[in-house]
Amino acid sequence: MTTAVIGTGGVGSVIARHLASGGETLRLSSADSKSARTLAAKIGPTAVAAVDNRDALQGADAVVLALRFGVLKSVIDEIADSLTDRLVVVPSNPVSLDAQGNVVRILPKGQSSGEVVAGWLPAGARVAMAFGSMSAALFESSSNRSPDLAVLFYATDDDRAGEEVEQLIRTAGFEPVKVGGLDQSGRLDVGGDLHDRVVGTAEARSLIGGA
Ligand SMILES: NC(=O)c1ccc[n+]([C@@H]2O[C@H](COP(=O)([O-])OP(=O)(O)OC[C@H]3O[C@@H](n4cnc5c(N)ncnc54)[C@H](OP(=O)(O)O)[C@@H]3O)[C@@H](O)[C@H]2O)c1
């Protein structure tokens, strides 16, 4: 399978490396293309740097938008016609830094990141919020945990997107567990009760039920 990863910074680079380790072929894209080219060279022949974001989607079965929340909509608008009938995976957390360097939520209370992103996507795109529920360092070190795989939570309203993202999560070396629909994606974000939780399946299921 081939996945496009748009955004090859802190979290996008780890997603790409985990997927490549699991056998996924990758098409990478970044703002100035340098970081995508550098990452593709490190991963090897199964990853290529695309010319631009639209080119990244050529022949891709799915796309991961590993972008800061503030640039997500503009990139979605740029590639919208290529997103119809495709899995769109979004690890973005709705946060930014204030003048003091503190992490602040940029969506009003009660508005979920998943529902906002879904509203930006064209009809026919299948969205799942996933791969953003841990800090990049924790995500990096938790792949292919032994003896039991660590869980990666995801949220989606779409059954087919659920099946597809579960496959990608397994490829990345984690056990997928659905937290619920897109209205539940805030539980995965920074500040959510499931963020940075590295747990096995049984504990994951009890955490979901216990909210
Ligand atoms: N880092 C983490 O620990 C972590 C963990 C969980 C979730 N997240 C979430 O993941 C998202 C990305 O975070 P990050 O830490 O990976 O950010 P980052 O290190 O700043 O990386 C952002 C990436 O987006 C690329 N980019 C920016 N504008 C673009 C455009 N118009 N077209 C294509 N690529 C573009 C940048 O390209 P260049 O490389 O060329 O600048 C960079 O590769 C955020 O929403 C964050 O909340 C991050």
The ligand as an SDF file (V2000), in Angstrom:
LIG
                    3D

 48 52  0  0  0  0  0  0  0  0999 V2000
    5.3300   16.9430   17.5310 N   0  0  0  0  0  0  0  0  0  0  0  0
    4.5750   16.2530   18.3700 C   0  0  0  0  0  0  0  0  0  0  0  0
    5.0390   15.7710   19.4420 O   0  0  0  0  0  0  0  0  0  0  0  0
    3.1190   16.0110   18.0580 C   0  0  0  0  0  0  0  0  0  0  0  0
    2.4620   14.9310   18.6780 C   0  0  0  0  0  0  0  0  0  0  0  0
    1.1120   14.7060   18.3920 C   0  0  0  0  0  0  0  0  0  0  0  0
    0.4450   15.5270   17.4990 C   0  0  0  0  0  0  0  0  0  0  0  0
    1.1070   16.5710   16.9120 N   0  0  0  0  0  0  0  0  0  0  0  0
    0.3510   17.4200   15.9980 C   0  0  0  0  0  0  0  0  0  0  0  0
    0.8350   17.1850   14.6860 O   0  0  0  0  0  0  0  0  0  0  0  0
    0.8030   18.3990   13.9260 C   0  0  0  0  0  0  0  0  0  0  0  0
    2.1890   18.6340   13.3510 C   0  0  0  0  0  0  0  0  0  0  0  0
    3.0550   18.8600   14.4450 O   0  0  0  0  0  0  0  0  0  0  0  0
    4.6330   18.8250   14.2690 P   0  0  0  0  0  0  0  0  0  0  0  0
    5.2040   18.9080   15.6190 O   0  0  0  0  0  0  0  0  0  0  0  0
    4.9940   17.6760   13.3740 O   0  0  0  0  0  0  0  0  0  0  0  0
    4.8650   20.1990   13.4960 O   0  0  0  0  0  0  0  0  0  0  0  0
    6.2070   20.6600   12.7430 P   0  0  0  0  0  0  0  0  0  0  0  0
    7.3860   19.9720   13.3290 O   0  0  0  0  0  0  0  0  0  0  0  0
    6.1590   22.1230   12.7220 O   0  0  0  0  0  0  0  0  0  0  0  0
    6.0300   20.0930   11.2720 O   0  0  0  0  0  0  0  0  0  0  0  0
    5.0650   20.6280   10.4140 C   0  0  0  0  0  0  0  0  0  0  0  0
    5.3380   20.1220    9.0220 C   0  0  0  0  0  0  0  0  0  0  0  0
    4.3520   20.7020    8.1690 O   0  0  0  0  0  0  0  0  0  0  0  0
    5.0200   21.1310    6.9870 C   0  0  0  0  0  0  0  0  0  0  0  0
    4.2130   22.1580    6.3310 N   0  0  0  0  0  0  0  0  0  0  0  0
    3.9060   23.4070    6.7700 C   0  0  0  0  0  0  0  0  0  0  0  0
    3.1600   24.0510    5.8510 N   0  0  0  0  0  0  0  0  0  0  0  0
    2.9900   23.1790    4.8110 C   0  0  0  0  0  0  0  0  0  0  0  0
    2.3430   23.2490    3.5730 C   0  0  0  0  0  0  0  0  0  0  0  0
    1.6720   24.3390    3.1780 N   0  0  0  0  0  0  0  0  0  0  0  0
    2.4010   22.1740    2.7550 N   0  0  0  0  0  0  0  0  0  0  0  0
    3.0690   21.0490    3.1270 C   0  0  0  0  0  0  0  0  0  0  0  0
    3.7140   20.9160    4.3030 N   0  0  0  0  0  0  0  0  0  0  0  0
    3.6730   21.9830    5.1310 C   0  0  0  0  0  0  0  0  0  0  0  0
    6.3700   21.6270    7.4470 C   0  0  0  0  0  0  0  0  0  0  0  0
    7.2370   21.6920    6.3280 O   0  0  0  0  0  0  0  0  0  0  0  0
    8.7990   22.1060    6.4970 P   0  0  0  0  0  0  0  0  0  0  0  0
    9.4500   20.8850    7.0990 O   0  0  0  0  0  0  0  0  0  0  0  0
    9.2430   22.3730    5.1190 O   0  0  0  0  0  0  0  0  0  0  0  0
    8.8030   23.3020    7.4150 O   0  0  0  0  0  0  0  0  0  0  0  0
    6.7170   20.5420    8.4600 C   0  0  0  0  0  0  0  0  0  0  0  0
    7.3010   19.4260    7.8050 O   0  0  0  0  0  0  0  0  0  0  0  0
    0.3540   19.5080   14.8810 C   0  0  0  0  0  0  0  0  0  0  0  0
   -0.9990   19.7950   14.6690 O   0  0  0  0  0  0  0  0  0  0  0  0
    0.5390   18.9040   16.2670 C   0  0  0  0  0  0  0  0  0  0  0  0
   -0.4500   19.3780   17.1770 O   0  0  0  0  0  0  0  0  0  0  0  0
    2.4190   16.8140   17.1540 C   0  0  0  0  0  0  0  0  0  0  0  0
  1  2  1  0
  2  3  2  0
  2  4  1  0
  4  5  1  0
  4 48  2  0
  5  6  2  0
  6  7  1  0
  7  8  2  0
  8  9  1  0
  8 48  1  0
  9 10  1  0
  9 46  1  0
 10 11  1  0
 11 12  1  0
 11 44  1  0
 12 13  1  0
 13 14  1  0
 14 15  2  0
 14 16  1  0
 14 17  1  0
 17 18  1  0
 18 19  2  0
 18 20  1  0
 18 21  1  0
 21 22  1  0
 22 23  1  0
 23 24  1  0
 23 42  1  0
 24 25  1  0
 25 26  1  0
 25 36  1  0
 26 27  1  0
 26 35  1  0
 27 28  2  0
 28 29  1  0
 29 30  1  0
 29 35  2  0
 30 31  1  0
 30 32  2  0
 32 33  1  0
 33 34  2  0
 34 35  1  0
 36 37  1  0
 36 42  1  0
 37 38  1  0
 38 39  2  0
 38 40  1  0
 38 41  1  0
 42 43  1  0
 44 45  1  0
 44 46  1  0
 46 47  1  0
M  CHG  2   8   1  16  -1
M  END
$$$$
